[in-house]
Amino acid sequence: MVQITPLERLRVPIGGQEIQLQQVDHEAGGMSMLRIRIRERSRFTVFDIDPLTARQWGAAMTRWAQLQPETGGPVRPAAGGSAGDV
């Protein structure tokens, strides 16, 4: 049996996708997984990721977000690096 615990629910303002974050725990034990469910109209994309991947993905998203102005428009990274560097 799998226990799913809802964590967050977000709505993308442009595009209207719904993003759900859930913790997935299996009865047999092992590590908890983070389930990312993205709903776009009737289509679903689902990822189950481990804690290390979640940290890396979250850090990459945070780095990108910090490069963006408060208004949400694009900003070029400083010389010597790029937004794609991980």
C-alpha positions in Angstrom: 0.0 0.0 0.0 1.2 3.5 -0.8 0.5 6.5 1.4 0.3 9.8 -0.4 0.5 13.1 1.6 -0.4 16.3 -0.2 2.3 19.1 0.3 1.6 22.0 -2.1 -0.7 22.9 -4.9 0.2 25.7 -7.3 -1.5 27.2 -10.4 0.7 28.6 -13.2 -0.8 32.0 -14.1 0.2 31.8 -17.8 -1.0 28.5 -19.2 -3.1 27.5 -16.2 -1.3 24.3 -15.4 -1.8 22.9 -12.0 1.2 21.6 -10.1 0.8 19.3 -7.1 3.6 18.2 -4.8 3.0 15.0 -2.8 5.1 12.8 -0.5 4.9 9.2 -1.5 5.7 6.5 1.2 5.5 2.8 0.5 4.3 0.4 3.2 7.4 -1.7 2.8 9.6 1.2 3.8 12.5 2.8 2.1 13.0 6.5 1.3 10.2 8.9 0.8 9.8 10.1 -2.7 8.5 13.5 -3.9 5.8 13.2 -6.5 5.4 16.1 -8.9 2.1 16.0 -10.8 1.6 18.6 -13.6 -1.9 18.8 -15.0 -2.4 20.5 -18.3 -6.1 20.3 -19.3 -6.7 16.5 -19.5 -3.0 15.5 -19.7 -0.9 14.6 -16.6 2.9 14.4 -16.3 4.1 12.7 -13.1 7.6 12.5 -11.7 8.6 10.6 -8.6 12.0 11.9 -7.5 14.4 11.1 -4.6 15.5 13.7 -2.0 18.9 14.3 -3.7 17.3 15.1 -7.1 14.7 17.3 -5.4 17.4 19.3 -3.7 19.3 19.8 -6.9 16.2 20.6 -8.9 15.0 23.1 -6.2 18.4 24.7 -6.0 18.5 25.1 -9.8 15.0 26.7 -9.8 16.0 29.0 -7.0 19.1 30.2 -8.8 17.1 30.9 -11.9 14.4 32.7 -10.0 16.9 34.9 -8.2 18.2 36.1 -11.5 14.7 37.4 -12.5 13.5 40.9 -11.6 10.5 41.2 -9.4 8.4 42.1 -12.4 9.0 38.6 -13.9 10.9 39.6 -17.0 14.2 38.1 -18.1 17.6 39.2 -16.8 20.9 38.2 -18.3 23.3 36.5 -15.8 26.6 38.1 -14.8 29.6 37.6 -17.0 31.4 34.2 -16.4 28.2 32.2 -15.9 24.9 31.4 -17.4 21.5 30.6 -16.1 21.9 27.0 -17.5 25.0 26.3 -15.3 24.2 23.7 -12.7 
